[in-house]
């Protein structure tokens, strides 16, 4: 079996359709795939009947706040129609739209119009700063996404607007209420010291979190080993996924991430007693 439990479609900040992701997974011999769009489950219904050759795991990635840091919690094996989860995701999407409008207002003050109209044409159900970055690139304001984030979109940037995410515990509870398993996504991508990261994992475990992602995208083997040690020390399961967004990003692909260590495989999320697919 080959799992990829973290990727994104054009319903959030990915570049491709859910069906593209499924066919890409099949081409890469992935047997179990979770499309985990940000605060959005639109992909689930679209692909659930697309292929009998692939097990599709209903998933989502929820943006939330922990000690003033934005972190992401992946929900796997969820019932996407569960009312508490559905309500939370709708609130998150509404917050994203409000934030986008505020960023659009800030851009207008700089003489840059058209953000709202640009976003209205997108397939996306869950708007993000990545879409603002793409708009700025398309308008010729900046050369690439990286420059857009650095100049405009990170804290201290020219149009940065503070997000209003749910609390980490609220996200975990909503996932559990939807019969799902909660996973702390890509822990080393947050701007945290080693001590802060350890505190985050401890708080995640105390809040009832189930697993942490120890292998993803371009994570190096030293980091993977360190995260595996943290997970095992906290009696957490481990998860893995490519965090794939775009086929033009040649460092990543569906099903591409470092193989789990042997000691971690027995604690893989798909070995969790509440795992169901």
N, C-alpha and C positions, 0 to 999 in steps of 0.2 A: 504493500500500500504506500501511496505517496500523497502527502497532505500539503495543501496551501490554505492556511486559515486567516489570511489577511490580504485583501486586494480591493481595488476601487474601480467603479464604473463611472460613466459620464453623469450618473445621477448625483455624484458629489464632485470630487476634484480629479477624478480619472478622465482619461481621454477617449475611452472606448466603451462600446455598448456591453451590457451583460452577456449577450450571446457571443460577442467576440472573446470575452474572457473565458467562457465555457469552452469554446473551440480551441483557444490557445492552450488551456489546461489539458484538453484531450491530446493535443499535438505534443505536449511535454510530458505525457504519461502520468499526469496527476489523477489520482483516483477520488480524492475528497477535496472539494473546493468550497470556501466561504467567501462570498462577496460582502465586504464589510464597509459599506459606504458611511461617510460621516453623518450621523444623526438622521439616517434615512434608510428605509428598507424597501424602496421601490423596486429594486432589482430582483427581490426574492420571487415575487409573483410572475415576473417576466420570464424567468428561466427555469422554473420548477419542473416543467414538463419537457424541457428541451433535449435531454439526453438520458437514456437509460444506462449509458456506459460510465456515468460519472455520478458520484454521490454529492449532492449539493447541501451544504450545511447552512441553514438560515443564520445570518449574522448582521452585525451593525458595529460601528465604532462611535462611541459617545464622547464628545468633548466635555470635560468637566474641570472643576477647580480644586486644587489642593494647596493650601497655604500660599495663595496668590499666584500659584503656577498653573498653567494650562497643561493638563495631562489627558491621555486618551485611554478609555476602557473599551475593549472589544467584548461584545456579547456573542456567544456561539450557541447553537442549538435553541435559539429563541423561538417563541411563538410571537410573530411580528404583529399579530392582531390583538394581543393582550392589552386591555384598556390603559393600565398604568404606564406601560412602556410607550404605547401609541401617544398618550397625552404628553409624556415627557419629550418625545421626539418632535411633536408638533410645536411645543413651546421652544425647543432649541432652534427649530427652523425659523420660527417667527423672530427670535432674537437675532439670528443671522441676517434676516432681511432688514431689520431695524438698524443693525450695525452697518450693513452695506449702504443704506440710505444716508446714514451719517457720514460715511466716508465719501459718498457722492457729493454731499454738501460741501465737505472740506475741499474736494477737488474743484468744485465750481468756484470757490473762493480763490483758487489758484488759476482760474481761467480754463479749466479742463472740463468740458461737458460731455455727456453721453453715457455715463457708466450705467445708469438704471436701464436705459434703452438697450444697451449692449447685453446686459444680464437677462433681460426679458426674453431674448431670443434663444437662450441656452436651454438644453434639455435638463439641466441641473435642477434638482429639488432641494439642494442643501448648499447655498451659496457661501463662498469663503474668500479669504484674502487672495488665494491663488487665482480666482477669477478676476479680481481687481488687477492683479499683476499682469495677467494676460491682456486685459484691456489697455493697460499702460504701454505694454509692448506693441500691441496692434496700432495704437495711436502714434507710436514713434517717440513717446516720452522717454522711454528707457530702452536699452538694448535687449535685456533678458529679464526673466523672473527674479533672479538673484539681485540684480540692481534695483528692481522695483521694491523688493522687500527691504533691502538695506536703506534706501532713500525715503520710502513712503510708508511702509507697512509694519515694520517692527516697532516695539516700544521706543518712543522718542522720534519716530519717523514723522514725516510732514502731515500725514493724514491718519495716523494710528488712532483707533477707537478701542477703548477697553471692552473686552467681551463680557457677556453676562451668562456664564455657563452654570449648569447645575453643580451641586456638590458631588464629590467622588462617591460618598456613601449612597446618595440618592440614585446615582447611575447603577451601582452594584445592586441595590435593592430592586430597582426596576427590572434589571436583567434576570435576577433570581425569581421575581414574581412572574416573569414570562417563561419560567422553566428552563432558563439558560444558564450558561457558565460564564463567569466574568474573568477577563484576562487583561492585565496591565500591559499595554502596548509599548513596544520599542523603548524600554526604560532609559537607555543611555542617550536618547535624542532630546531629552529635556535638559535645560541649563542648570544642572544640579551638581553639587559637590558629591564626593563618595559618601560622606556622612548624611547629606540630605537624601540621597538616593536610598540609602539603607533605611532612613526614617520613612520615606515614601512607601517602600515595600512593607515595612512593619505596619504602618497605618492601613495599607491596602489589605493585609492579612487580617488585621483586627476587625476591619469593616466587613469581613466575610468573603474577600476576593478568593478566587479559585486557582489562578495560574498567572505566571508572568511569561511574556514573550522573551525567549532567550536567543532565538535565531531568526534573523530578519534581514532582508536586503543585503547591504554590504557590510554587515557586522563582522568584525574580525574574530578570530578564534580565541584570542585572549579575553576579549569582552564576553564572548559566549560562555567561556569557562567560568568567569567571574559571576555572571548572572545565574548560571546553573547552580553554583555554590550557594548564592543568596536564596534561590528558590528552595533548594533542598533544606537549608538551615531553617527556613520559615515554614516547612511542611507544605509548600505550594507545588502544584503541578507546573509543567512547562509547556509552552506552545511555540509554534513556528509558522512563519508565513513570509511571503516575498515583499509585502506592502507595495505591490505592483500598481503603477498609475498609468504608464505611458510606454508604448513599444519603442519610442524614440530614445528612451533612457536606457542605454545599452548595458549599464551596470546591473540591471535587474530584469527579471522575467517571471512569469507565472511558474511557481514550483522551484525557483532558484533561491536558495539560502543554504548556509552551512548545515551539514547533517548533524542531528542531535548527538551528543556524546552517549556512549553506551550506558553509562550510569543514569542518564536522564530518561532514557526511552521507557523504562517501566513506570515513570511518573509523567509521561506525556499526557496532555489534556484528553486525548482520545482513549486513554486508559482510566479516566475518571469514572467513578461509579454512576455519576449522573449524566454521563455522555450519552447522547442518543442521536441517531442520524437516519 
